Every structure is written in C-alpha cells, then in structure tokens.
Amino acid sequence: MLPDEIRTGTYRQLFHPDTLISGKEDAASNFARGYYTIGNEMAELVLDRIRKVAENCSNVQGFIIVRSFGGGTGSGFTVNLLERMSNDYGKKNKIEFAIYPSPRVSNLFTNAAIENNCF
C-alpha cells in the first residue's frame, strides 16, 4: 500500500484534511466504471465536500477543475460530477484544465483533482 503522500508529505499544509476523500477504489481506467459505478457511489460525498467549501465563500462565482481525460476517474467520474454540479450550481463558471493522455506515455497514473476556490 502506498503512503498517503497528500496527508503526510511536504505539501500537506496546502490541503485541509476535512476536504480530502480517500480510501476508495479507483475506476480502473474505465470510463463507464468511473461514470456509473464509482461515480454514483462517490458523487454525493464529493458534492457534500464541495458544498461545505462553497458555504464558506460569500459569493461563489465558479469552480476550477483540473482533471485528466485518460482513465476512469479523470474522465468518467468527473463527467458525472460536472453534470451534478450543473444541477446544483446552475450557470456558475467552471474553468477546466484538462490533461490529454499521450500515446507515448503510460496513463496508468491518471488523476482528477477538483479545486474549489472563491475568486
């Protein structure tokens, strides 16, 4: 098992521990698994964390999303989450930075990170 680098590593002070979600399986680089299986299991938990952060903002204007198009979490789960966020937050801005996988580099370590900022 890999150590939890985000909670214990050099940059641990960048992330509030109440907003971190861990201990769940990944989508095994499968869009459908990320969208339907993991997406349906995890979306409400993730949206709840987003709501808690958004409640601390006086005027949420949008969201910054960083994700990968490769893998099931970056593609499938994030699409599921963005659809639900559109229902909850309407026309709030969503700025997306997407990483497209290279055919020359392995995409075994794809990730999705959602940053929620008041800007």
N, C-alpha and C positions, 0 to 999 in steps of 0.2 A: 504494500500500500504506500502510495506517495504521501509525503508530509503535506500538511495544509499550508502551503507557502504564503498564501494571502493573509492568513490569520497570524502566522508566526514569523514571516520573513521581514526583510529590511523595510518594506513599504507598508507594513501593517497599519500604520497611523493614517494612511490615506483612505481607509475604508472603515465605516462604522460597523461594529460587529452585529448590530441589530438588523442591518440590511443585507447581510450575507446569507446565502442559501447554499447549503452543501449536504453531502451525504446521500444524494440521489443518483440513480443510474443515468447514463447518458443515452443518446438516441442512436448509438452505434452507426453513425454516418449514414442514416437512413431518413430521408425527408418525411415519409409517411409516419414513421415511428415518432419523429420529433413533433410532427403536427398533431397526430391523433392520440397516440398513447401517452407519451411524456407530456405533450402539450396540454392535454385535457387534465392530466394529473397535477401538473405544476402551475398552470396559468393563474389560478385563483390565489395561490400562495404568493406568486411573484407580483400580481396586481395589488395584493394587500400591502406588500412592502413598498410598492410604488406609491400607493395612496398615502401611506404614513409619511413618506418623504415629502410628497406634494402638499400635505396638510401643513407642513412647517413653512411653506412658501406663502407670501402674502398675495402673489399674483403669478400663478404658473402660466408661462407663455408658451412653453413647449418642452420637448424632450430631445436629448441627443442619444442616438442609438449607434453602437459600434458592434458589428457582427460580421460573420463570415458567410459567404454563400455556400461554402463547402460544408459537408457534414450534416447531420440531422438536427443538432441543436441550433446552429447558426442559421440554417435555412428553415426547416420545418417548425421548430418551436417558436422562433422569432416571428414568423408569419402569423402563427396562431395568436401570439401575444399582441402583435400590432393590430390585428383585427379586433381583439377585445379592447385594446386601448382606444381605438377609434370609437367604439361604442360608449366607453366610459368618459372620454375626454373630448369627444367631438372633433372640432376642427383645430385643436391645438397643434402647433407646429411640431413636426417630427423630422429632425435632421438626422440623416443616416449616413454613416461611414461604413461602407461595405467592402470587405476584402474578398476578392475573387481568387479561387484556388488556381495555382499554376500547374500545368501538365508536367512540369519538370520537378516539382517539389511535392513530397508526400503531404497529403491533407489529413493525416492521422491525428494531428493535434489541433483541430479547429475549435474555436470557442465563440461564445456570444457573451457580450457584456453590455449591460444597459446602464448608462449613466443618466441619472435624473438630476437636472440642475435647474435652479431658478435663475433665469437670465432675462 
